[in-house]
Amino acid sequence: MSPPATLITSRPLDEHCQLFGLTRSAIGAVPGPVLDCPGGAADLVAEAREPGIRVVAADPAYAGPHNWPDCSN
């Protein structure tokens, strides 16, 4: 049985702000870290940390088990 198809998307920080009706300064004012979940392959954490926004990413898809191909060669 093949694993289900997965769509990997990446949204920039400004698009996240637009989706939730926020500004970069409003997100930066959050007292605790912002959670990007599912973080996936997106660079939101890196982009958000540049202006000093406290953010962490988690993605349950990486918990496995997976039948990923061996790419070590």
Contacts in CASP RR format, 6 or more apart in sequence:
PFRMAT RR
TARGET T0000
AUTHOR 0000-0000-0000
METHOD contacts of the structure
MODEL  1
MSPPATLITSRPLDEHCQLFGLTRSAIGAVPGPVLDCPGGAADLVAEARE
PGIRVVAADPAYAGPHNWPDCSN
3 66 0 8 1.000
3 67 0 8 1.000
6 61 0 8 1.000
8 40 0 8 1.000
8 41 0 8 1.000
9 42 0 8 1.000
10 41 0 8 1.000
10 42 0 8 1.000
10 43 0 8 1.000
10 44 0 8 1.000
11 19 0 8 1.000
11 42 0 8 1.000
11 44 0 8 1.000
12 44 0 8 1.000
12 47 0 8 1.000
13 24 0 8 1.000
13 44 0 8 1.000
13 47 0 8 1.000
13 48 0 8 1.000
14 24 0 8 1.000
16 22 0 8 1.000
16 44 0 8 1.000
17 23 0 8 1.000
17 24 0 8 1.000
17 26 0 8 1.000
17 27 0 8 1.000
24 51 0 8 1.000
24 53 0 8 1.000
27 34 0 8 1.000
27 48 0 8 1.000
27 53 0 8 1.000
28 34 0 8 1.000
28 51 0 8 1.000
28 52 0 8 1.000
28 53 0 8 1.000
28 54 0 8 1.000
30 53 0 8 1.000
30 54 0 8 1.000
32 54 0 8 1.000
33 54 0 8 1.000
33 55 0 8 1.000
33 56 0 8 1.000
34 48 0 8 1.000
34 53 0 8 1.000
34 54 0 8 1.000
34 55 0 8 1.000
34 56 0 8 1.000
35 55 0 8 1.000
35 56 0 8 1.000
35 57 0 8 1.000
35 58 0 8 1.000
36 42 0 8 1.000
36 44 0 8 1.000
36 45 0 8 1.000
36 48 0 8 1.000
36 55 0 8 1.000
36 56 0 8 1.000
36 57 0 8 1.000
36 58 0 8 1.000
37 57 0 8 1.000
37 58 0 8 1.000
37 59 0 8 1.000
37 60 0 8 1.000
38 58 0 8 1.000
38 59 0 8 1.000
38 60 0 8 1.000
38 61 0 8 1.000
39 45 0 8 1.000
39 57 0 8 1.000
39 58 0 8 1.000
39 59 0 8 1.000
40 57 0 8 1.000
40 59 0 8 1.000
40 61 0 8 1.000
40 62 0 8 1.000
42 57 0 8 1.000
44 55 0 8 1.000
44 57 0 8 1.000
45 55 0 8 1.000
45 56 0 8 1.000
45 57 0 8 1.000
48 55 0 8 1.000
49 55 0 8 1.000
END
